[in-house]
């Protein structure tokens, strides 16, 4: 009976841990976890792999690998823009030192984009996901019913507890909306988003109880300041609520490496330095190297909580790699050289003036004098 009580105590701790979602500090690398509208964030097809490892105890680490695919849809008429997009994300969470409890999920997302002004877009999205909670039978858990006088512990014996099973399947849904303003080079200027996840509040209990997965509300925003032709500063804010508040404040510095020679390997390549802090919880720093079609990043979070009761015990490490390809006529990476040489480009008025003057001279050749 004592072993059974310990079993339920440990089970209660684990199920409460999974009754709220874990977070990626570098959430831009798992965007569909934040909002389904990220499928229409830009004109790029994306494939991301994102890995996070939290150091909970000396022998127990919490790992969260994820995979994301995003494909925007582009219109083919004269008003060329992205009108929608789809996405797929798969994620796994488990204790690496004790794989008795795991959470695996997969979801699909769709978003529709509405052009409401020049380079101003309003997007609506939704996603539907399938998830599985799995509780390992042996050797991590045992009850008194599994011990016999003659043979000791026998994992094949029924636990004797009112378990529905060692696995729980459920569906979850999300809704999202965002507003995005792009600059003249089709790069993000400012962004505001709001999403509601687990709107159906699924039951995640493995026993005869009703333990609901709480609704998670996410909101994020950023603004891009151009310090120099090749330097951007982007302050960010991310807020989430799911039984507790999380406020993440960040700052991203982007340095664009653009060579005079387009054949140079560093042409159209940029570096991001990212710093993010969740007040009284953790602070992190990371660096990303972005090529036109490939990127990789490494990040680390430090625990700064004055309390030991925190989801981040001893720190966390994140790694991300990905492939991105611009779709359609507006190749965003090709806009970077134009951005660097914007001061050298002729103005529109002068260009129109030369064109109209040339047309006038051509027309003069075909003017016949009137007969008196």
N, C-alpha and C positions, 0 to 999 in steps of 0.2 A: 504493500500500500504506500509505503514511503517512496519507493521508486516511481510509482505511478504519479505521486504528487510532484516529484521532481520533474517527471516527464511533462506534466501539464504546465509547470512553472516555466520550464525552458521553452515549451511550445508557445506560451503566452508572450514571452519576450520576443521570440522570432516573428510571430504573426503581427505583433505591434510594430516591429521594425519594418515589415513589408506593407503595413497598412497606410504608409505614406511613401511617395516616390523618392528615390535618391536623386541627387542632382549632379550634373556636370558643371564645373566652374566655367569651362570653355564651351558653353552651350551652343555657340555658332557652328560647332562641328557635329552636333546632333540636333539640327534645327527643328525637325518634326516632333521632337519631344516637347518643344516649347509651344509651337503653334502649327496647324496644318497650312496656314497661309504662306509659309516659307517656300512652298512649291512654286510660287510666282514672284519670288523676291528679285530675281534678275533673269537675264537671258541665257543662263548657263545650265547645261546638263551636268549633274554632279554625282560622283560616287565617293562616299566617305567611309573610312573606318576609324572608329574612335574607341579608345581604351582608357579606363580609369581604374586605379587601384588605391583603395583606402587602407591605411595601416591602423587597424582597430586594436589588436593585441599582438604581443610578440609572435604568436604562432597562428594568428587568425587574421587574414586579410579579406576585405570585401572587394570583389572585382566586378566591373561592369563594362563589357565590350558591347559595341553597337555597330550596325551597318546601315547606311542610308543611301537611297537612290532617288534622284529628283530629275524630272523631265518637264520643262515648260513647253507650252504650245504657242506657236507664233502665227499671227495672221499673215496672209500673203497678198493683201491688197495694198493700195497706196499708203493708207494709214497704218504702217507696219508697226505692230506692237504685240506683246504677249497677252493673250486673252485668258489663259488658264494654265494649269499644270497639275501633274500627278506625282505622288511620292510613295516610297515604300521604305519602312524602317523595321529592323529586327534588333532585339536587345536581350541580353542575358545578364542576370545578377545572381551571384552566389558567394558564399564564404569559401575562399580558396583553401583555408586550413581545415575546414569542416564542410564538405559539400553536401551535408544532409539536407539543407534547405536552399532552394533555388527558385528564381522567378524568371521565366522566359516569355517574351511577347513579340508579336509581329502586328503591324498595322499598315493600312493604306490610307492615303490622304488625297484630297482633291481641293483645288482652290480656283476661284474665278476672279479675274481682274477686270476692273472698270476704269477706263480713262476718263477722269473728271476735269482735267485741265492739262495745260502744257507740261509734260513730264510729271504730272501728279496722278497717282493711281490709288484706288480704293479696292481692297481685296477681301473676299469672303472665302472661308475654307471650312472643311469638315473632315473628320477621319473616323475610321472604325477599326478597332483592334481586337485581337484574340490573345489571351494570356493564360499561362499555366503556372500555378504554384505547386511545388513538389516537395514533399517531406520524406527524406530518406528513411527507410525502415531500419536497416542495420548497416554498420555497427554503431551509428551515432546515437540511436535511441533504443532504449529497452525498458520494459516494465517488469513488475514482479511476476506477471503471468507467464513470462517467457523463461523463467528459471525452474528447473526440476531438481529434485533431490538427488537423482542418480547421475544426471548428465550436466548439471549446471545450466549455463545459458544456452538456449536453443532458439536461434533467430527464426526458425520455420514455424514456431508456435505463435498463435494469434495473440496480439497484444492485450486483449481483454478490455480494451478501452472503446468508448462509443465513437469511433472514428468513422466518418463517411468514407474515407479512403486516404491514401497518402498522396493524392493528387487532386487539384481543384482547377477546373477550366472555367473561364468567364470571358465575357465581352465587355469592351469599354468604348466610349464614344467621346468625341471632342468637337468643339466649335471655335472658330477664330476669326478675327478681323484685323486688318492693319491698313495704315496710311503711309505711303512712300512717295517722297519727292526726289527726283533725280536731277542732276545738273545738266548742263548743255552737252556733256560728254557721256551721258547715260550712266553715270556713277551715282551711288546713293548720296543724297544731301542730308535728308533727315528721315526718321522712321519712328512710328509709334504703333504698338500692337497690343492686343488684348485677346486672351484665349481662356476657355473654360474646358477643363479636362475631366474625364470620368463623370460626365453629366448623368449617366444612368446609375451611379453609385452601386457597382456590383458587389455581391456578397463574396467574400474571400475566405470564409471560415472552412476549415477542414473537418470540423466536428459539428454537432447539432447546435450551432449557434448562428446568430445573424450579425456578422461583423462586416460592415460595409467599408469599401474603399472610398475615403472622403473625396469630395470635389476639390480639384486643384485649379487655382486661378493664377494665371501668369500675365504679366504686363512688362513690356520693355520699350526702350526708346534710346535713340542716339542722334547726334548732330555732328556733321563733318566740318571742321574748320581748316581752311587751307593756309598753312603758315608760309610755305614757299611753293614754287612750281612742282617740286618733287617731295614735299613733306606735308602730311595731313595729320591733324590731331582730332581724335574722335572720343569725346566723353560719352559714357554709356551708363544706363541705369536699368536694373532688372529687379522686379518684385514678384514674389510668389507667396501664395497662402494655401496651406493644406494642413490644418490643425495647428500650425504655427507660422509665424511670419519670417520671411527671408528677404532681406534687402541687400542687393549686390550692386556696388558702385565700381565702375571701371574706367580705364583710360587706355586708349590704343593709339600708338604712334606708328604711322606708316611712312616708310622711306622708299621712294620709287627709284630703282636703278635703271636709268634709260641711257644707253650709249648712243653716240653720234652715228655709229655704224650699225645698221639694223641686223647685220649678221652676227654681231657680238652675242655671246651666250647669255650675258646679263641684261640684254635688251628686253624691255617689258617684264622685268622681274622686280619684285618689291619685298620688303621685309616689314613684318609687324612685330612690335614689342607691346605686350598686353599686360596690364596690371589690374587685378580685380580684388575687391575686399567685401566680405559680408560682415557687417558690423558686429563686433564682439564674438565672432565665430572663426573666421579664417581670412587669410590674405594670400593671394597667389600671384605669380609672375610667369610669363611664358614668352616664347619667341617663335615666329612662323617665317618660313622661307617660301615665297610664292612665285612659281614660274607660270608662264601663260597657261599651261595645261595641268600642272602638278603642284601640289603643296605638301608640306610636312611641318609639324609643330610639336613642341615639347613644353610641358607646363608642370609646375609644382605648387601645391597649397600648403601653407603653414598654419597650424592650429594656434589661434590667439585667444581662444575662449578662456575666461577666468574660471569657468566651471568644468568639471570633469564630465558632466552630463551633456555630451555633444556627439553628433553623428560623426565628427571627424576627430578621432582620438589622437593620432600621432602624425597626421599629415596625409597627403594624397598626391599621386602622380598621374598625369594624363599624357597620352600620346595620340596624335591624329595624323593620318595621311589621306590624300584624296586626289581625285582626277576631276578636272573641270573643262568643259568645252563650250565655247560660245556658239549659240544657235541663231541663225538668221543673218540678216544683212548688217545689223549693228553689232559689230565685233567689239566688245567693250575693251579688251586688252589693246586693240589697235588704236583706240582713242587716246591712249596714254602719250604717244609721241606728239599728237596734235595738242594735247594739254600742255606739254613742255614747250612747244613752239607757238603757243597761242598769240604771243606778242609779235611774232614775225609774220603771221598770216594777214593778208589784205582784208580790209574791212568790207562789209557787205555792200555799203553804199558805193565804194570805189569800184567794186566788181560789177555792180549793176550799171554804174555809169559807163564803164568801158564797153559793156555789152550793148547798151542802148545806142551808144555812139557808133559802134560798128554796124549795127542794124540799120541806122539812119543812112550811113554812107552807101550801104548795099542797095537801099531803096532808091537813092538818088540816081543810080545808073539806069533805072527803069522808068524814070519820070520823063514823059514826052512833053515838049513845049506845046502850048496851046496855039492853034491857028487864029490869027486875028480875023 
